[in-house]
Amino acid sequence: MGSGRFLLAALAAHVVGVFLTVGFTGLTSALVGDWTAALVSESFVGVTGLVCGAAAAGSAALGTLWRRRLRVGLFTVVVLLALFSGTFQDMLNLFAAVVGAIIGPWLKGRRIHRPRFAVSRREARVLIALLVAACAAGPVIAALNTQAAGPLAVLEYLFTEVQPTDPATVTAVCADSAQVEDCAAARLQLRAGAGAVFMAVLPSFLLVVLADGLRRGRRFAWWAALIIQTLATIRAAAEVFSLSAGSSGIVGLPLVEAAYAGRLVSVAVALIVPLVVIVVLLMSRSLFTVSAPPGTYRRLVVVLAVAGIMLSALYVVIGLLLSDGFTPEPGFRQLLFDAPDRLLPLSQFLEQVPAIVPQSPAAVLLYEGVGVVFWLLAAVLMILSFLRPAHYGAGTDEDRARELLHLHGGSTLGWMTTWPGNSYWFSSSGSSYVAFRVLSGVALTLGEPVGPREELAATIDEFSEFCSMNGWAPCLYSVGGRVSDLTDATGWNSVQVAEETILPLGSIAFTGKKFQDIRTALNKAGKEGIRAEWVRYPSAPRAVVDQINAISEEWVADKSMPEMGFTLGSLDQVDDPEVRCLIAVDADRTVHAVTSWLPVYEDGQVVGWTLDFMRRRGTGFRASIEFLIASAALTLEQEGFGFISLSGAPLARLDPTDSPDAVKVLDRVLAGLGALLEPVYGFRSLLAFKAKFQPTYEALHMVYPDASALPAIANAVGRAYLPEVSLGQGLNLARKVLVRSA
């Protein structure tokens, strides 16, 4: 930032943050009650506001991706502390960070832009994981901070069992002979160590662990987080109900001391937060599709069951040896029945007084330790399961489809049929299949059928009949001239939807004036010490994988719309051992760009490769994509392959329409749509970019039997390419289209 800008940002954010915090306290003191009453009585001396403000302002100097990452991380922390801890310092940090984020662009001499909310699937998973982890950690922060008074601090009584006590309270309770059980519970609470605190916040601990699985897109983590969050919320709601009914409950004691109705309302309002987490998880279900290899969680359950039995046996045996350290002194039966409660804190959830209470340090260690060991083991096993290679849930159908694709081969887009999200239909012969997805009553295929060439016509007829039986309109999307000719002969309609670019190998030489840009890219890369290196994403070094992830997220963050899917792959599709990646890397192992290449099979052999994923670092070597494609062509030619496909450019074509009159209108509509979407996705620019390599062109068509289904087909294609577009992004796209039209 420079010393001057740093000093200005830090002091301005801190000083203005102080005034905003004091003003907020004064304005809300009559409305919020206990929270601002606590704020008014506090004093604070420190530099955390200065640090938060400077960090937020400094983020304006970063690229889009890292600016977003820094701000998301910073504001997650300061908002979490403000809502759950709510001290004067926490509010100052929040306001200082807000001020810093506002003045940062001004200090850099840039306009303040409206934030963009387009995120990749990977980044959306990270954001949801952060939400789950923050809402799980919040009640724990409030419970462990005796000064916590934030608006959501009351959730500590609903979502944790941390109930601090002191010797004076224990003495007062135990002085009453009628409160024997309460006395035992109070003594246990007073003696409770770190293990008891851990078990008291167990649901929150598990949610934080599962957040790691959520950021990796794991379906198990989604289900587990949803179940734990739902059960905890139901239990908390039951406590609120018991409070409203006038019973004490877990939260009754600390809540009824003040104005009963006001505290009840604050508890009920605070419950909105966990409900929001549940809703977000339900709405984002489609993001979490990654499964562990079959049997992973069966083995996890077996290991935990064995560990539970062994720890229970250990608890009983050692408990008998230390029986004089418990009150009352337990026998074998008492320890045996108490063992499950050590692993699963049932007494906390059922509000039961423990049958035995440890007194000696060794007994306390045993009493609390077995549960900690069990759940730490469970956490380690879950994290290891999240690290296992992904196994997509299509199961035997996907495996069978891959076998047929390996055996018979397919089009240049054939490998895309193995991507997640497709369903599979197999022909009666069992030798052919069609990958499709049903959207808006349309069975939309991804590419053409895979199988023996002589079965192609019969496969199309069978698939059409299969769709008719299910009430779907068939639509074969992105198919080549061979399929288009067959369907035209049977009366189907067709329209060109993309232009595929093919680069034959065997005698490639980037010579002559027409390859000037390509030679320049190769020469500059050599001068700057940048070379091309083949890797496989699943087995690449961690440092390379992290850089590829960052490059991809930076690219998405710079867009106002989400990544497209269907025939356009993302990092999820790159994570495949059969997909090759070519990266541009310099002498410092900095990755400047990455491309991914899909295998094209024929008669059991890979005969070519199809370009899919292209991303370049914003501050990297500018001609890195040209360099990588040229390098791929040269090295794949040396390896003996026959061609590379630079894939198709949707809604872009080389020549003006020469279609029959019946489809000229649709051609013009698609051409107009391509022109309107050009500022957003740049399909025509992509086609022009690929022309630098002087490829051959092949048209890709969409074929369909019934023109009356076109509205539904258009909707299905849109949903296939943009399955996760939000309302705001849709409105933004419509605005750009309207502006372009005007």
C-alpha positions, 0 to 999 in steps of 0.5 A: 500500500505504501507507508502513507496510504497504510497510515491513513487507512489504519488511523481513519478506520480505527478512529471512525470505527470508534465513533461509529461504535460509540454512536451505535451503542448510544442509538441502540441502548434503548432498543437492544437492552442487555447487550448495549447496556454492557457496551456502555459500561466497557472500556477498551484500549488496543490496536485490533481495530486499526489492524482490521481496518488496514487489512480491509483497506489493503485488500483493495490492492489485491486481485479479485480472487485474493481480495475476496478471500481476504475479505470473506475470512476477515468479515467472517471472524469480525461478524462472528465475534460481534454477534456472539461475543459482542464486546466493545472491542468486537464491535469496533473491529467490525466497524473498522473493517467496514470503513477500511473496505470502503476507503480502500478503493479510494486510496488506490484511486479506483472506483468503488464497484458493486460487489459481484456474487458469481462464485464457482462450485468450489468457492460456493462450497467453501462459503457454505462450509464457513457458514456452518463452521461459524454458526457452530463456533459462535455458541462455543465462543459465547460460552467460553467468554464470561463477558459475552453479551452479543445478540446471539450469545443466548445460543450458548444455552441452547447449543452447548452444555457449558455451565460455569460454576464456582465453589460458593455456588456449590457450597450453597447448593450442597448445604441443602440436604434436599438437593442431593442430586443437584449437589452431585451435579454441581460438584461434577461441574466444578471439577470438570476439566477440558474433557468435560468442556469438549463433550459439552460442545461436541455437536459444534466440534463435529460440525466444524469437522464436517465443514472440511468435508463440505468445502470438498463437496462431500455428500456424507458431510452434507447429510451429517451436517444437516442431521446434526444441525437439525437435531440440535435445532429441534432440541433447542426449540424444545428448550424454548418451548419449555421456557415459554411454558414456564418450566426451568429447562436447561436455559431456564435458570439463566434466562428467567432472572431478567425480564421474562418476556424480553429474554424469551423473545431474544431466544426465539429470534436467535433460533432463526440463525440455525434455521437459516443454516438448515435452509441453506444446506437444503437449498445447496444440496446439488453442490455436494455430489462427491462420494467416497469410494464404496465401503468407506463409511461402512468401514468407518462405522465398524472401526468406531464400533470396535473402538467404542467397545474397547474404550468401554471395556477399558473404562470398566476395568480401570474404573474398578481399580479406581473405584474409591475415586468415585462417589458413590463407589461404583461396582461392575454393573454401575460402570458398565451401564455408565460406559455408554454415557461416557461415549455419548453424553446422554445425560446432558441431552436427557437432563439426567444427573450422573449416577456416579461422580469422579472425585480424584484426578485419576478418576476425572481423567478416566471419566472424561478421557474415554469420550474425548479419545472416541470422538477425536478418533471419529474426527480423524477418520472422517477427515481421512474419508474426505481426503480419499479420492472421489467416487462419483455416485453414478455407480455401475452405470457409469462404470459400464459406460466407461467400459463401452467408451473404452471399447468402441470409442465415441465422438470428440465429446465422448468423454463428457458423457462420463461426467457427473450429472448424466443418466445412462440408457443402454441399448437392447444389445448392451453395446451402446449407450446414451448419456442424458439428463431430463430437464423440463420434460426433455431428455437432453443428451450430451453428445451422440450415442456411444457404441458400434457404428453399425448400431447407431441408427437403431440406437437412436430409434430405441432411445427415441422410443424409450423417451416416448414411453416416459413422456419425454421429448428427445433432443440430441445435443452437440452431435456431428454430421453423421448423426445429423444425416441419419436423423434428417433422413427420418424427418427430424429437425436439426440446427447448428449450435456450435462450431468444433475446431479440429487440428490434425497432427502428423505434419504440424509446423507453426510456420508462415505468417498465419502462425505469427502469434503462435510462434511469438507465444512459444518464443516469449515463453522460452525467453521468460523461462516458462515451460509446458508440463503434463500432470494429472490433477488427482496425483499432481503435487499439492502446490500445483493443485492449490495454484490450479484451484486459485487460478480457476477461482480467480477466473470465476470471481472476475465474471458476473455470471457463474461457470457454465456446465454441460459441455463446458467442464470445470475443476470437478471434471478435471479431477479425473485420472484419465484427464491430462492437464498441461500447465505453464510453469516457470522456474519458481514453480509458479503456474501461469495457466492450465489446460485440460485434455479429454481422451478420445477413444477408438477401438480400445485406443486413445487416438486423440485429445479434446481441449476442455478446461482453459484458465490463465492467471490474471498476472501471469504470462499473457500468451500462456494459453496460445503457448499451452495449446501449441505445446500440446499439439507438438508433444501429442504429435510426438506421442503418436496421436492423430489429432486434437480437438479444440472443442466447440464454441457454443452459439458461434459459427463460421459462416452465415446461415444456409439452413432450409427455410423451416429452420432459418428463423431458429438459426437467426434466433441462435445467432442473435442470442450468441451476439447478445451473450458475447459480452458475458461469455465471449463464445465468438471471441473464443472461436476467433481465438481458436482460428489462430491455429488454422484448424478444420471446422466441423459443425455440431448440431442439435437434432429433435423430432418435434418442433413444438417442443422447442420452448421446452428444449430451449429451457432445458438447454439453458438449465443444463448450461446454467444449473445454479444461476441465481435470481440476481445473476439472471436479472444481471444477464437480462440487463446486459442483454437489454442494454446490448439490444438497445 
